[in-house]
Amino acid sequence: MIGTGILKGMAVTARNFVGSYFEKERLTTVQYPEERSPLPENYRNFPILIYDDNDPHAGLRCVACKICEKECPPQCIYIVKSEDKKPDYMGKPQFYAKVFDIDISVCMSCQICVEVCPFEAIKMDKEFELSQRERFDHLLLRKEQLSKSNGYYHKIHPVEAETVDKSLADAAAAAEAKKKAAAEAAAKAAAAKAAAATVTAEAKPAAGATSSSPTSS
C-alpha cells in the first residue's frame, strides 16, 4: 500500500514523543555541547601518530617508510625522511619522519593509511571538533599536532590498543629470542674454534718431540 512506510515512521515518532513524558530512555535528543553521546569503539575521524613512553620524538613508531603517503587516495600525507637514525621499540636503528603533515581538509577518513602501516604507527582519532576559521594552513596538521601517546590510544580504542600492544610485545620477544639464540650460537662456535686451536697447539709440540727422538741402531 502506498504510504505505508511513512505511516510506520510517523507511528515510531509519535510513540517516542508520547513515551518521552514517561520513560527517560525515549529521550533521544542530546543537548549538545552540554551533553555528549559516547562514541563507539570503531568510530574514526582523522589519522594520528602514536608514540610510546613520554617522548613524542624518541618514542614515535613511524620510521618514515612512506607507504601511507603512497597509498593515500587523496594524497593528503606529506613525509620527509630523516638523515640520521634512532632505535625503534625493538632497539633496531630506524629512520624517522623529519616532517609528517596531513591535510585534513582533503583527508577522507578511509583508514587505508592505518591498514598499510607495518609498524602500528598511524591510527584513527575520535576527535571531531576541528573547525577552524581558515581552511588551508589551520587544517594542515603537523607532526607535533598529530603525535599522541599510546595512553591516549588506549583511552579512545581500548580493545584495539590491547591487541596492538600484544602484537608488538610478541614481535619484540621473538626478536630478542632470535638475537639471544644467535649470540649463543656465536659463543658456541667461538668456543669450538678455541678448543680446536688448543688441540692443534698441543699436538704440534708432541709431533716435534717424536720426530727429534734418536733412532735405535
ABEGO torsion letter per residue (X at the ends): XBGAAAAAAAAAAAAAAAAAAABAAABABBBOAABBBBBBAABBBBBBBBBBEABAAAABABAGAGAAAAABAAGABBBBBBABBBBBAAGBBBBBBABBBBBAAABAGAGAAAAABAAGABBBBABABABBABAAAAABBBAAAABBBAAAAAAABAAAAAAAAAAAAAAAAAAAAAAAAAAAAAAAAAAAAAAAAAAAAAAAAAAAAAAABBBBX
